[in-house]
């Protein structure tokens, strides 16, 4: 049985989230949460919160054993980009790009 959770429009670059995804993918949920708790990156807290949400979603189904769940897949897709301008010298302006991310977490029974 699979459980999916989607967090959309997260205000962090997808590149920063993808750095952490490899460390968590394929591990048991409990192990993954413990690892994310001690990572210093901002994206670790975001991914941890999404995994906890997926576990809570799985807990609503009585047929699923939450203790044996494994992080099957995590995907960080690019969301819409906010484009802003900042003042620069000599009356110029430069573009500031504020990226957003859609993060999808899939939990499953096991990797078999």
Gaussian input, Z-matrix of N, CA and C with variables (Angstrom, degrees):
# hf/3-21g

backbone

0 1
 N
 C     1     B1
 C     2     B2     1     A1
 N     3     B3     2     A2     1     D1
 C     4     B4     3     A3     2     D2
 C     5     B5     4     A4     3     D3
 N     6     B6     5     A5     4     D4
 C     7     B7     6     A6     5     D5
 C     8     B8     7     A7     6     D6
 N     9     B9     8     A8     7     D7
 C    10    B10     9     A9     8     D8
 C    11    B11    10    A10     9     D9
 N    12    B12    11    A11    10    D10
 C    13    B13    12    A12    11    D11
 C    14    B14    13    A13    12    D12
 N    15    B15    14    A14    13    D13
 C    16    B16    15    A15    14    D14
 C    17    B17    16    A16    15    D15
 N    18    B18    17    A17    16    D16
 C    19    B19    18    A18    17    D17
 C    20    B20    19    A19    18    D18
 N    21    B21    20    A20    19    D19
 C    22    B22    21    A21    20    D20
 C    23    B23    22    A22    21    D21
 N    24    B24    23    A23    22    D22
 C    25    B25    24    A24    23    D23
 C    26    B26    25    A25    24    D24
 N    27    B27    26    A26    25    D25
 C    28    B28    27    A27    26    D26
 C    29    B29    28    A28    27    D27
 N    30    B30    29    A29    28    D28
 C    31    B31    30    A30    29    D29
 C    32    B32    31    A31    30    D30
 N    33    B33    32    A32    31    D31
 C    34    B34    33    A33    32    D32
 C    35    B35    34    A34    33    D33
 N    36    B36    35    A35    34    D34
 C    37    B37    36    A36    35    D35
 C    38    B38    37    A37    36    D36
 N    39    B39    38    A38    37    D37
 C    40    B40    39    A39    38    D38
 C    41    B41    40    A40    39    D39
 N    42    B42    41    A41    40    D40
 C    43    B43    42    A42    41    D41
 C    44    B44    43    A43    42    D42
 N    45    B45    44    A44    43    D43
 C    46    B46    45    A45    44    D44
 C    47    B47    46    A46    45    D45
 N    48    B48    47    A47    46    D46
 C    49    B49    48    A48    47    D47
 C    50    B50    49    A49    48    D48
 N    51    B51    50    A50    49    D49
 C    52    B52    51    A51    50    D50
 C    53    B53    52    A52    51    D51
 N    54    B54    53    A53    52    D52
 C    55    B55    54    A54    53    D53
 C    56    B56    55    A55    54    D54
 N    57    B57    56    A56    55    D55
 C    58    B58    57    A57    56    D56
 C    59    B59    58    A58    57    D57
 N    60    B60    59    A59    58    D58
 C    61    B61    60    A60    59    D59
 C    62    B62    61    A61    60    D60
 N    63    B63    62    A62    61    D61
 C    64    B64    63    A63    62    D62
 C    65    B65    64    A64    63    D63
 N    66    B66    65    A65    64    D64
 C    67    B67    66    A66    65    D65
 C    68    B68    67    A67    66    D66
 N    69    B69    68    A68    67    D67
 C    70    B70    69    A69    68    D68
 C    71    B71    70    A70    69    D69
 N    72    B72    71    A71    70    D70
 C    73    B73    72    A72    71    D71
 C    74    B74    73    A73    72    D72
 N    75    B75    74    A74    73    D73
 C    76    B76    75    A75    74    D74
 C    77    B77    76    A76    75    D75
 N    78    B78    77    A77    76    D76
 C    79    B79    78    A78    77    D77
 C    80    B80    79    A79    78    D78
 N    81    B81    80    A80    79    D79
 C    82    B82    81    A81    80    D80
 C    83    B83    82    A82    81    D81
 N    84    B84    83    A83    82    D82
 C    85    B85    84    A84    83    D83
 C    86    B86    85    A85    84    D84
 N    87    B87    86    A86    85    D85
 C    88    B88    87    A87    86    D86
 C    89    B89    88    A88    87    D87
 N    90    B90    89    A89    88    D88
 C    91    B91    90    A90    89    D89
 C    92    B92    91    A91    90    D90
 N    93    B93    92    A92    91    D91
 C    94    B94    93    A93    92    D92
 C    95    B95    94    A94    93    D93
 N    96    B96    95    A95    94    D94
 C    97    B97    96    A96    95    D95
 C    98    B98    97    A97    96    D96
 N    99    B99    98    A98    97    D97
 C   100   B100    99    A99    98    D98
 C   101   B101   100   A100    99    D99
 N   102   B102   101   A101   100   D100
 C   103   B103   102   A102   101   D101
 C   104   B104   103   A103   102   D102
 N   105   B105   104   A104   103   D103
 C   106   B106   105   A105   104   D104
 C   107   B107   106   A106   105   D105
 N   108   B108   107   A107   106   D106
 C   109   B109   108   A108   107   D107
 C   110   B110   109   A109   108   D108
 N   111   B111   110   A110   109   D109
 C   112   B112   111   A111   110   D110
 C   113   B113   112   A112   111   D111
 N   114   B114   113   A113   112   D112
 C   115   B115   114   A114   113   D113
 C   116   B116   115   A115   114   D114
 N   117   B117   116   A116   115   D115
 C   118   B118   117   A117   116   D116
 C   119   B119   118   A118   117   D117
 N   120   B120   119   A119   118   D118
 C   121   B121   120   A120   119   D119
 C   122   B122   121   A121   120   D120
 N   123   B123   122   A122   121   D121
 C   124   B124   123   A123   122   D122
 C   125   B125   124   A124   123   D123
 N   126   B126   125   A125   124   D124
 C   127   B127   126   A126   125   D125
 C   128   B128   127   A127   126   D126
 N   129   B129   128   A128   127   D127
 C   130   B130   129   A129   128   D128
 C   131   B131   130   A130   129   D129
 N   132   B132   131   A131   130   D130
 C   133   B133   132   A132   131   D131
 C   134   B134   133   A133   132   D132
 N   135   B135   134   A134   133   D133
 C   136   B136   135   A135   134   D134
 C   137   B137   136   A136   135   D135
 N   138   B138   137   A137   136   D136
 C   139   B139   138   A138   137   D137
 C   140   B140   139   A139   138   D138
 N   141   B141   140   A140   139   D139
 C   142   B142   141   A141   140   D140
 C   143   B143   142   A142   141   D141
 N   144   B144   143   A143   142   D142
 C   145   B145   144   A144   143   D143
 C   146   B146   145   A145   144   D144
 N   147   B147   146   A146   145   D145
 C   148   B148   147   A147   146   D146
 C   149   B149   148   A148   147   D147
 N   150   B150   149   A149   148   D148
 C   151   B151   150   A150   149   D149
 C   152   B152   151   A151   150   D150
 N   153   B153   152   A152   151   D151
 C   154   B154   153   A153   152   D152
 C   155   B155   154   A154   153   D153
 N   156   B156   155   A155   154   D154
 C   157   B157   156   A156   155   D155
 C   158   B158   157   A157   156   D156
 N   159   B159   158   A158   157   D157
 C   160   B160   159   A159   158   D158
 C   161   B161   160   A160   159   D159
 N   162   B162   161   A161   160   D160
 C   163   B163   162   A162   161   D161
 C   164   B164   163   A163   162   D162
 N   165   B165   164   A164   163   D163
 C   166   B166   165   A165   164   D164
 C   167   B167   166   A166   165   D165
 N   168   B168   167   A167   166   D166
 C   169   B169   168   A168   167   D167
 C   170   B170   169   A169   168   D168
 N   171   B171   170   A170   169   D169
 C   172   B172   171   A171   170   D170
 C   173   B173   172   A172   171   D171
 N   174   B174   173   A173   172   D172
 C   175   B175   174   A174   173   D173
 C   176   B176   175   A175   174   D174
 N   177   B177   176   A176   175   D175
 C   178   B178   177   A177   176   D176
 C   179   B179   178   A178   177   D177
 N   180   B180   179   A179   178   D178
 C   181   B181   180   A180   179   D179
 C   182   B182   181   A181   180   D180
 N   183   B183   182   A182   181   D181
 C   184   B184   183   A183   182   D182
 C   185   B185   184   A184   183   D183
 N   186   B186   185   A185   184   D184
 C   187   B187   186   A186   185   D185
 C   188   B188   187   A187   186   D186
 N   189   B189   188   A188   187   D187
 C   190   B190   189   A189   188   D188
 C   191   B191   190   A190   189   D189
 N   192   B192   191   A191   190   D190
 C   193   B193   192   A192   191   D191
 C   194   B194   193   A193   192   D192
 N   195   B195   194   A194   193   D193
 C   196   B196   195   A195   194   D194
 C   197   B197   196   A196   195   D195
 N   198   B198   197   A197   196   D196
 C   199   B199   198   A198   197   D197
 C   200   B200   199   A199   198   D198
 N   201   B201   200   A200   199   D199
 C   202   B202   201   A201   200   D200
 C   203   B203   202   A202   201   D201
 N   204   B204   203   A203   202   D202
 C   205   B205   204   A204   203   D203
 C   206   B206   205   A205   204   D204
 N   207   B207   206   A206   205   D205
 C   208   B208   207   A207   206   D206
 C   209   B209   208   A208   207   D207
 N   210   B210   209   A209   208   D208
 C   211   B211   210   A210   209   D209
 C   212   B212   211   A211   210   D210
 N   213   B213   212   A212   211   D211
 C   214   B214   213   A213   212   D212
 C   215   B215   214   A214   213   D213
 N   216   B216   215   A215   214   D214
 C   217   B217   216   A216   215   D215
 C   218   B218   217   A217   216   D216
 N   219   B219   218   A218   217   D217
 C   220   B220   219   A219   218   D218
 C   221   B221   220   A220   219   D219
 N   222   B222   221   A221   220   D220
 C   223   B223   222   A222   221   D221
 C   224   B224   223   A223   222   D222
 N   225   B225   224   A224   223   D223
 C   226   B226   225   A225   224   D224
 C   227   B227   226   A226   225   D225
 N   228   B228   227   A227   226   D226
 C   229   B229   228   A228   227   D227
 C   230   B230   229   A229   228   D228
 N   231   B231   230   A230   229   D229
 C   232   B232   231   A231   230   D230
 C   233   B233   232   A232   231   D231
 N   234   B234   233   A233   232   D232
 C   235   B235   234   A234   233   D233
 C   236   B236   235   A235   234   D234
 N   237   B237   236   A236   235   D235
 C   238   B238   237   A237   236   D236
 C   239   B239   238   A238   237   D237
 N   240   B240   239   A239   238   D238
 C   241   B241   240   A240   239   D239
 C   242   B242   241   A241   240   D240
 N   243   B243   242   A242   241   D241
 C   244   B244   243   A243   242   D242
 C   245   B245   244   A244   243   D243
 N   246   B246   245   A245   244   D244
 C   247   B247   246   A246   245   D245
 C   248   B248   247   A247   246   D246
 N   249   B249   248   A248   247   D247
 C   250   B250   249   A249   248   D248
 C   251   B251   250   A250   249   D249
 N   252   B252   251   A251   250   D250
 C   253   B253   252   A252   251   D251
 C   254   B254   253   A253   252   D252
 N   255   B255   254   A254   253   D253
 C   256   B256   255   A255   254   D254
 C   257   B257   256   A256   255   D255
 N   258   B258   257   A257   256   D256
 C   259   B259   258   A258   257   D257
 C   260   B260   259   A259   258   D258
 N   261   B261   260   A260   259   D259
 C   262   B262   261   A261   260   D260
 C   263   B263   262   A262   261   D261
 N   264   B264   263   A263   262   D262
 C   265   B265   264   A264   263   D263
 C   266   B266   265   A265   264   D264
 N   267   B267   266   A266   265   D265
 C   268   B268   267   A267   266   D266
 C   269   B269   268   A268   267   D267
 N   270   B270   269   A269   268   D268
 C   271   B271   270   A270   269   D269
 C   272   B272   271   A271   270   D270
 N   273   B273   272   A272   271   D271
 C   274   B274   273   A273   272   D272
 C   275   B275   274   A274   273   D273
 N   276   B276   275   A275   274   D274
 C   277   B277   276   A276   275   D275
 C   278   B278   277   A277   276   D276
 N   279   B279   278   A278   277   D277
 C   280   B280   279   A279   278   D278
 C   281   B281   280   A280   279   D279
 N   282   B282   281   A281   280   D280
 C   283   B283   282   A282   281   D281
 C   284   B284   283   A283   282   D282
 N   285   B285   284   A284   283   D283
 C   286   B286   285   A285   284   D284
 C   287   B287   286   A286   285   D285
 N   288   B288   287   A287   286   D286
 C   289   B289   288   A288   287   D287
 C   290   B290   289   A289   288   D288
 N   291   B291   290   A290   289   D289
 C   292   B292   291   A291   290   D290
 C   293   B293   292   A292   291   D291
 N   294   B294   293   A293   292   D292
 C   295   B295   294   A294   293   D293
 C   296   B296   295   A295   294   D294
 N   297   B297   296   A296   295   D295
 C   298   B298   297   A297   296   D296
 C   299   B299   298   A298   297   D297
 N   300   B300   299   A299   298   D298
 C   301   B301   300   A300   299   D299
 C   302   B302   301   A301   300   D300
 N   303   B303   302   A302   301   D301
 C   304   B304   303   A303   302   D302
 C   305   B305   304   A304   303   D303
 N   306   B306   305   A305   304   D304
 C   307   B307   306   A306   305   D305
 C   308   B308   307   A307   306   D306
 N   309   B309   308   A308   307   D307
 C   310   B310   309   A309   308   D308
 C   311   B311   310   A310   309   D309
 N   312   B312   311   A311   310   D310
 C   313   B313   312   A312   311   D311
 C   314   B314   313   A313   312   D312
 N   315   B315   314   A314   313   D313
 C   316   B316   315   A315   314   D314
 C   317   B317   316   A316   315   D315
 N   318   B318   317   A317   316   D316
 C   319   B319   318   A318   317   D317
 C   320   B320   319   A319   318   D318
 N   321   B321   320   A320   319   D319
 C   322   B322   321   A321   320   D320
 C   323   B323   322   A322   321   D321
 N   324   B324   323   A323   322   D322
 C   325   B325   324   A324   323   D323
 C   326   B326   325   A325   324   D324
 N   327   B327   326   A326   325   D325
 C   328   B328   327   A327   326   D326
 C   329   B329   328   A328   327   D327
 N   330   B330   329   A329   328   D328
 C   331   B331   330   A330   329   D329
 C   332   B332   331   A331   330   D330
 N   333   B333   332   A332   331   D331
 C   334   B334   333   A333   332   D332
 C   335   B335   334   A334   333   D333

   B1=1.4567
   B2=1.5245
   B3=1.2897
   B4=1.4611
   B5=1.5149
   B6=1.3397
   B7=1.4597
   B8=1.5134
   B9=1.3405
   B10=1.4655
   B11=1.5112
   B12=1.3195
   B13=1.4539
   B14=1.5180
   B15=1.3196
   B16=1.4531
   B17=1.5241
   B18=1.3231
   B19=1.4680
   B20=1.5152
   B21=1.3163
   B22=1.4653
   B23=1.5165
   B24=1.3054
   B25=1.4720
   B26=1.5220
   B27=1.3254
   B28=1.4586
   B29=1.5241
   B30=1.3384
   B31=1.4638
   B32=1.5270
   B33=1.3215
   B34=1.4491
   B35=1.5231
   B36=1.3077
   B37=1.4547
   B38=1.5331
   B39=1.3259
   B40=1.4652
   B41=1.5233
   B42=1.3162
   B43=1.4607
   B44=1.5266
   B45=1.3172
   B46=1.4594
   B47=1.5279
   B48=1.3181
   B49=1.4679
   B50=1.5220
   B51=1.3221
   B52=1.4678
   B53=1.5192
   B54=1.3386
   B55=1.4644
   B56=1.5228
   B57=1.3320
   B58=1.4604
   B59=1.5161
   B60=1.3001
   B61=1.4582
   B62=1.5310
   B63=1.3040
   B64=1.4627
   B65=1.5128
   B66=1.3309
   B67=1.4598
   B68=1.5204
   B69=1.3267
   B70=1.4576
   B71=1.5237
   B72=1.3108
   B73=1.4646
   B74=1.5304
   B75=1.3366
   B76=1.4545
   B77=1.5183
   B78=1.3148
   B79=1.4653
   B80=1.5217
   B81=1.3438
   B82=1.4552
   B83=1.5222
   B84=1.3204
   B85=1.4629
   B86=1.5243
   B87=1.3149
   B88=1.4670
   B89=1.5245
   B90=1.3199
   B91=1.4660
   B92=1.5150
   B93=1.3167
   B94=1.4685
   B95=1.5181
   B96=1.3252
   B97=1.4635
   B98=1.5255
   B99=1.3321
   B100=1.4667
   B101=1.5198
   B102=1.3207
   B103=1.4675
   B104=1.5229
   B105=1.3238
   B106=1.4665
   B107=1.5289
   B108=1.3159
   B109=1.4655
   B110=1.5363
   B111=1.3342
   B112=1.4567
   B113=1.5245
   B114=1.3319
   B115=1.4596
   B116=1.5223
   B117=1.3408
   B118=1.4636
   B119=1.5281
   B120=1.3248
   B121=1.4560
   B122=1.5291
   B123=1.3203
   B124=1.4621
   B125=1.5229
   B126=1.3143
   B127=1.4624
   B128=1.5251
   B129=1.3358
   B130=1.4592
   B131=1.5245
   B132=1.3252
   B133=1.4621
   B134=1.5175
   B135=1.3221
   B136=1.4647
   B137=1.5276
   B138=1.3440
   B139=1.4651
   B140=1.5317
   B141=1.3246
   B142=1.4683
   B143=1.5269
   B144=1.3193
   B145=1.4593
   B146=1.5313
   B147=1.3252
   B148=1.4593
   B149=1.5281
   B150=1.3419
   B151=1.4663
   B152=1.5296
   B153=1.3309
   B154=1.4692
   B155=1.5275
   B156=1.3200
   B157=1.4593
   B158=1.5261
   B159=1.3336
   B160=1.4606
   B161=1.5282
   B162=1.3357
   B163=1.4671
   B164=1.5304
   B165=1.3303
   B166=1.4615
   B167=1.5306
   B168=1.3334
   B169=1.4578
   B170=1.5278
   B171=1.3373
   B172=1.4679
   B173=1.5227
   B174=1.3108
   B175=1.4624
   B176=1.5269
   B177=1.3206
   B178=1.4616
   B179=1.5312
   B180=1.3208
   B181=1.4627
   B182=1.5290
   B183=1.3333
   B184=1.4685
   B185=1.5288
   B186=1.3264
   B187=1.4700
   B188=1.5215
   B189=1.3197
   B190=1.4636
   B191=1.5193
   B192=1.3472
   B193=1.4611
   B194=1.5280
   B195=1.3275
   B196=1.4675
   B197=1.5287
   B198=1.3359
   B199=1.4681
   B200=1.5272
   B201=1.3195
   B202=1.4694
   B203=1.5266
   B204=1.3383
   B205=1.4656
   B206=1.5286
   B207=1.3324
   B208=1.4615
   B209=1.5238
   B210=1.3384
   B211=1.4633
   B212=1.5221
   B213=1.3168
   B214=1.4628
   B215=1.5213
   B216=1.3422
   B217=1.4638
   B218=1.5269
   B219=1.3145
   B220=1.4633
   B221=1.5206
   B222=1.3254
   B223=1.4614
   B224=1.5215
   B225=1.3322
   B226=1.4626
   B227=1.5237
   B228=1.3143
   B229=1.4599
   B230=1.5234
   B231=1.3114
   B232=1.4612
   B233=1.5216
   B234=1.3200
   B235=1.4566
   B236=1.5162
   B237=1.3183
   B238=1.4608
   B239=1.5260
   B240=1.3119
   B241=1.4583
   B242=1.5186
   B243=1.3216
   B244=1.4642
   B245=1.5148
   B246=1.3063
   B247=1.4687
   B248=1.5157
   B249=1.3125
   B250=1.4594
   B251=1.5234
   B252=1.3466
   B253=1.4571
   B254=1.5175
   B255=1.3352
   B256=1.4587
   B257=1.5209
   B258=1.3138
   B259=1.4665
   B260=1.5238
   B261=1.3316
   B262=1.4572
   B263=1.5222
   B264=1.3064
   B265=1.4616
   B266=1.5270
   B267=1.3266
   B268=1.4687
   B269=1.5269
   B270=1.3120
   B271=1.4512
   B272=1.5113
   B273=1.2894
   B274=1.4580
   B275=1.5228
   B276=1.3068
   B277=1.4627
   B278=1.5156
   B279=1.3145
   B280=1.4628
   B281=1.5162
   B282=1.2789
   B283=1.4586
   B284=1.5331
   B285=1.3192
   B286=1.4594
   B287=1.5196
   B288=1.3236
   B289=1.4612
   B290=1.5187
   B291=1.3281
   B292=1.4652
   B293=1.5217
   B294=1.3127
   B295=1.4583
   B296=1.5296
   B297=1.3236
   B298=1.4584
   B299=1.5245
   B300=1.3287
   B301=1.4572
   B302=1.5198
   B303=1.3250
   B304=1.4563
   B305=1.5320
   B306=1.3247
   B307=1.4620
   B308=1.5247
   B309=1.3382
   B310=1.4613
   B311=1.5222
   B312=1.3259
   B313=1.4562
   B314=1.5211
   B315=1.3410
   B316=1.4574
   B317=1.5216
   B318=1.3178
   B319=1.4561
   B320=1.5272
   B321=1.3325
   B322=1.4450
   B323=1.5123
   B324=1.3309
   B325=1.4588
   B326=1.5223
   B327=1.3179
   B328=1.4623
   B329=1.5179
   B330=1.3409
   B331=1.4625
   B332=1.5327
   B333=1.2922
   B334=1.4680
   B335=1.5042
   A1=109.05
   A2=116.65
   A3=121.37
   A4=110.66
   A5=114.31
   A6=121.59
   A7=107.34
   A8=116.47
   A9=121.42
   A10=110.05
   A11=115.82
   A12=121.57
   A13=107.90
   A14=115.99
   A15=121.62
   A16=109.55
   A17=115.74
   A18=121.49
   A19=106.70
   A20=116.25
   A21=120.01
   A22=111.03
   A23=115.27
   A24=124.35
   A25=112.90
   A26=117.86
   A27=120.63
   A28=108.01
   A29=116.72
   A30=120.72
   A31=111.46
   A32=115.33
   A33=122.52
   A34=107.17
   A35=116.03
   A36=120.79
   A37=110.54
   A38=118.34
   A39=120.62
   A40=112.23
   A41=116.42
   A42=120.92
   A43=111.31
   A44=117.54
   A45=121.75
   A46=111.25
   A47=116.74
   A48=120.16
   A49=110.10
   A50=117.35
   A51=121.31
   A52=112.34
   A53=117.40
   A54=120.19
   A55=111.33
   A56=117.71
   A57=122.07
   A58=114.25
   A59=116.69
   A60=120.48
   A61=111.64
   A62=117.13
   A63=120.52
   A64=113.62
   A65=117.21
   A66=121.06
   A67=112.04
   A68=117.99
   A69=121.89
   A70=112.55
   A71=116.90
   A72=121.70
   A73=111.21
   A74=115.92
   A75=121.08
   A76=114.60
   A77=118.96
   A78=121.52
   A79=110.19
   A80=114.67
   A81=119.41
   A82=108.57
   A83=116.44
   A84=121.69
   A85=111.10
   A86=116.84
   A87=120.87
   A88=111.52
   A89=116.98
   A90=121.81
   A91=110.85
   A92=116.53
   A93=121.33
   A94=110.90
   A95=117.60
   A96=120.95
   A97=111.61
   A98=116.68
   A99=119.80
   A100=111.47
   A101=117.05
   A102=120.29
   A103=111.31
   A104=116.59
   A105=120.34
   A106=111.66
   A107=116.57
   A108=120.71
   A109=111.71
   A110=116.75
   A111=120.76
   A112=114.15
   A113=117.16
   A114=120.55
   A115=109.04
   A116=118.61
   A117=120.94
   A118=114.91
   A119=119.05
   A120=121.49
   A121=111.96
   A122=115.22
   A123=121.88
   A124=110.24
   A125=116.50
   A126=120.21
   A127=111.70
   A128=118.58
   A129=120.79
   A130=110.51
   A131=116.73
   A132=120.72
   A133=112.07
   A134=116.15
   A135=120.75
   A136=110.74
   A137=116.66
   A138=121.17
   A139=110.06
   A140=117.04
   A141=120.50
   A142=110.76
   A143=116.20
   A144=121.02
   A145=111.54
   A146=117.07
   A147=121.10
   A148=110.64
   A149=117.06
   A150=120.11
   A151=109.83
   A152=116.94
   A153=120.16
   A154=111.03
   A155=116.93
   A156=121.21
   A157=110.96
   A158=116.92
   A159=121.03
   A160=110.81
   A161=116.86
   A162=120.88
   A163=109.59
   A164=117.09
   A165=120.54
   A166=111.00
   A167=116.88
   A168=120.39
   A169=111.24
   A170=116.28
   A171=120.97
   A172=110.92
   A173=116.33
   A174=121.25
   A175=111.82
   A176=117.90
   A177=121.93
   A178=112.05
   A179=116.58
   A180=121.33
   A181=108.66
   A182=118.68
   A183=120.00
   A184=113.70
   A185=118.44
   A186=121.57
   A187=113.06
   A188=118.04
   A189=121.41
   A190=109.73
   A191=115.55
   A192=121.61
   A193=107.81
   A194=116.38
   A195=121.79
   A196=111.32
   A197=117.45
   A198=120.63
   A199=112.54
   A200=117.51
   A201=120.18
   A202=112.84
   A203=117.62
   A204=120.93
   A205=111.18
   A206=114.81
   A207=123.24
   A208=107.99
   A209=116.62
   A210=120.79
   A211=106.74
   A212=116.15
   A213=120.85
   A214=111.82
   A215=115.16
   A216=118.50
   A217=109.73
   A218=114.97
   A219=121.78
   A220=106.58
   A221=115.88
   A222=120.82
   A223=108.90
   A224=115.83
   A225=121.23
   A226=108.10
   A227=116.21
   A228=122.16
   A229=110.16
   A230=115.62
   A231=121.34
   A232=110.16
   A233=115.25
   A234=121.20
   A235=109.48
   A236=117.72
   A237=120.12
   A238=111.10
   A239=115.76
   A240=121.98
   A241=109.87
   A242=116.47
   A243=121.51
   A244=108.13
   A245=116.92
   A246=120.73
   A247=108.88
   A248=115.50
   A249=121.98
   A250=109.00
   A251=116.54
   A252=120.91
   A253=109.58
   A254=114.93
   A255=120.96
   A256=108.27
   A257=115.94
   A258=120.38
   A259=110.03
   A260=115.20
   A261=122.02
   A262=108.75
   A263=115.46
   A264=120.93
   A265=111.58
   A266=116.09
   A267=125.00
   A268=112.28
   A269=117.43
   A270=121.01
   A271=115.06
   A272=116.71
   A273=119.80
   A274=110.73
   A275=115.05
   A276=121.49
   A277=109.03
   A278=116.31
   A279=120.52
   A280=109.15
   A281=114.98
   A282=120.86
   A283=110.10
   A284=115.83
   A285=122.66
   A286=106.47
   A287=115.81
   A288=121.44
   A289=108.68
   A290=116.66
   A291=122.17
   A292=107.23
   A293=115.83
   A294=121.21
   A295=112.05
   A296=115.28
   A297=121.27
   A298=108.98
   A299=115.35
   A300=121.19
   A301=110.35
   A302=115.66
   A303=122.38
   A304=106.36
   A305=116.96
   A306=121.72
   A307=108.64
   A308=116.15
   A309=122.68
   A310=109.08
   A311=117.27
   A312=122.65
   A313=108.39
   A314=115.97
   A315=121.68
   A316=108.51
   A317=116.64
   A318=122.36
   A319=108.53
   A320=115.82
   A321=120.07
   A322=111.01
   A323=115.78
   A324=120.84
   A325=112.14
   A326=116.05
   A327=120.70
   A328=107.89
   A329=116.73
   A330=120.34
   A331=112.46
   A332=119.30
   A333=121.52
   A334=113.40
   D1=135.22
   D2=-179.33
   D3=-112.94
   D4=147.78
   D5=176.36
   D6=-127.73
   D7=130.12
   D8=179.90
   D9=-115.11
   D10=141.41
   D11=173.57
   D12=-134.19
   D13=137.66
   D14=-176.60
   D15=-125.17
   D16=126.83
   D17=173.76
   D18=-113.35
   D19=120.11
   D20=-175.20
   D21=-109.86
   D22=153.90
   D23=175.00
   D24=60.00
   D25=37.80
   D26=177.04
   D27=-74.48
   D28=134.35
   D29=-173.94
   D30=-86.00
   D31=66.28
   D32=175.23
   D33=-150.86
   D34=150.88
   D35=-178.55
   D36=-68.34
   D37=139.58
   D38=178.01
   D39=-60.70
   D40=-32.40
   D41=-179.91
   D42=-61.67
   D43=-37.66
   D44=-179.80
   D45=-71.46
   D46=-32.68
   D47=178.41
   D48=-74.39
   D49=-38.70
   D50=-177.67
   D51=-64.13
   D52=-25.07
   D53=177.43
   D54=-62.40
   D55=-34.13
   D56=-177.24
   D57=-89.40
   D58=-22.00
   D59=-173.15
   D60=-59.15
   D61=-40.84
   D62=-178.06
   D63=-62.83
   D64=-29.07
   D65=-178.66
   D66=-73.92
   D67=-19.99
   D68=-172.49
   D69=-108.73
   D70=-27.16
   D71=-173.66
   D72=-62.44
   D73=132.22
   D74=175.86
   D75=88.04
   D76=-1.93
   D77=-177.91
   D78=-98.45
   D79=162.82
   D80=174.99
   D81=-64.91
   D82=151.43
   D83=-175.55
   D84=-59.39
   D85=-44.03
   D86=-178.78
   D87=-62.04
   D88=-43.56
   D89=178.24
   D90=-64.94
   D91=-42.60
   D92=-179.30
   D93=-62.70
   D94=-43.14
   D95=179.58
   D96=-65.79
   D97=-38.48
   D98=177.62
   D99=-64.59
   D100=-40.33
   D101=179.04
   D102=-66.54
   D103=-42.90
   D104=-178.18
   D105=-67.06
   D106=-31.53
   D107=-177.95
   D108=-60.65
   D109=-33.00
   D110=-175.22
   D111=-102.48
   D112=9.32
   D113=175.80
   D114=-87.37
   D115=137.23
   D116=-174.42
   D117=-79.67
   D118=-11.77
   D119=-174.72
   D120=-72.37
   D121=150.78
   D122=176.62
   D123=-63.19
   D124=-38.24
   D125=-176.84
   D126=-67.29
   D127=-22.86
   D128=178.47
   D129=-63.89
   D130=-41.39
   D131=178.09
   D132=-65.98
   D133=-37.85
   D134=179.44
   D135=-66.24
   D136=-47.32
   D137=-179.18
   D138=-65.91
   D139=-37.93
   D140=177.92
   D141=-60.60
   D142=-43.32
   D143=179.90
   D144=-63.55
   D145=-38.46
   D146=-179.93
   D147=-69.61
   D148=-39.66
   D149=178.26
   D150=-65.05
   D151=-40.96
   D152=176.95
   D153=-61.71
   D154=-37.10
   D155=176.89
   D156=-65.28
   D157=-40.35
   D158=178.47
   D159=-64.91
   D160=-38.48
   D161=177.81
   D162=-65.68
   D163=-41.08
   D164=177.94
   D165=-63.74
   D166=-38.17
   D167=176.32
   D168=-64.41
   D169=-40.50
   D170=179.92
   D171=-68.72
   D172=-31.15
   D173=-178.34
   D174=-67.25
   D175=-21.48
   D176=179.32
   D177=-71.92
   D178=-20.99
   D179=-179.71
   D180=-95.40
   D181=118.30
   D182=-176.95
   D183=-69.90
   D184=-15.50
   D185=-178.87
   D186=-81.68
   D187=-9.32
   D188=-175.02
   D189=-102.99
   D190=132.13
   D191=174.96
   D192=-92.10
   D193=107.58
   D194=-173.73
   D195=-68.22
   D196=-30.40
   D197=-176.23
   D198=-67.99
   D199=-25.43
   D200=-178.49
   D201=-99.58
   D202=10.89
   D203=-177.86
   D204=-70.79
   D205=146.41
   D206=179.61
   D207=-125.60
   D208=143.96
   D209=175.65
   D210=-75.34
   D211=102.45
   D212=-177.88
   D213=-72.88
   D214=-48.26
   D215=-174.58
   D216=-155.63
   D217=145.33
   D218=171.77
   D219=-133.52
   D220=131.27
   D221=-179.90
   D222=-128.01
   D223=132.75
   D224=175.87
   D225=-113.78
   D226=104.05
   D227=-179.54
   D228=-98.55
   D229=155.84
   D230=179.44
   D231=-76.06
   D232=131.97
   D233=174.93
   D234=-99.54
   D235=-169.20
   D236=177.86
   D237=-67.35
   D238=149.63
   D239=-177.90
   D240=-105.30
   D241=132.00
   D242=174.78
   D243=-88.10
   D244=128.76
   D245=-178.52
   D246=-111.10
   D247=123.14
   D248=-178.14
   D249=-127.27
   D250=165.94
   D251=176.69
   D252=-121.43
   D253=143.36
   D254=176.36
   D255=-121.21
   D256=142.38
   D257=-179.83
   D258=-70.15
   D259=141.97
   D260=176.95
   D261=-130.23
   D262=-179.97
   D263=-177.19
   D264=-65.17
   D265=153.80
   D266=175.45
   D267=61.51
   D268=32.41
   D269=175.11
   D270=75.81
   D271=14.82
   D272=-179.41
   D273=-90.67
   D274=169.68
   D275=174.29
   D276=-138.67
   D277=144.98
   D278=176.54
   D279=-120.47
   D280=152.26
   D281=-177.33
   D282=-81.49
   D283=135.56
   D284=171.48
   D285=-111.62
   D286=126.72
   D287=-178.61
   D288=-105.56
   D289=118.90
   D290=178.69
   D291=-107.22
   D292=108.69
   D293=-173.78
   D294=-86.52
   D295=151.63
   D296=174.41
   D297=-124.97
   D298=162.05
   D299=-173.91
   D300=-135.29
   D301=142.64
   D302=168.82
   D303=-107.16
   D304=118.84
   D305=-177.33
   D306=-110.35
   D307=126.27
   D308=178.35
   D309=-115.26
   D310=125.61
   D311=177.74
   D312=-115.03
   D313=130.36
   D314=177.82
   D315=-118.69
   D316=122.19
   D317=176.59
   D318=-107.84
   D319=143.08
   D320=178.61
   D321=-138.12
   D322=176.44
   D323=-179.05
   D324=-66.99
   D325=-51.24
   D326=178.20
   D327=-159.53
   D328=171.85
   D329=-177.38
   D330=-87.42
   D331=2.35
   D332=-178.11
   D333=-68.56

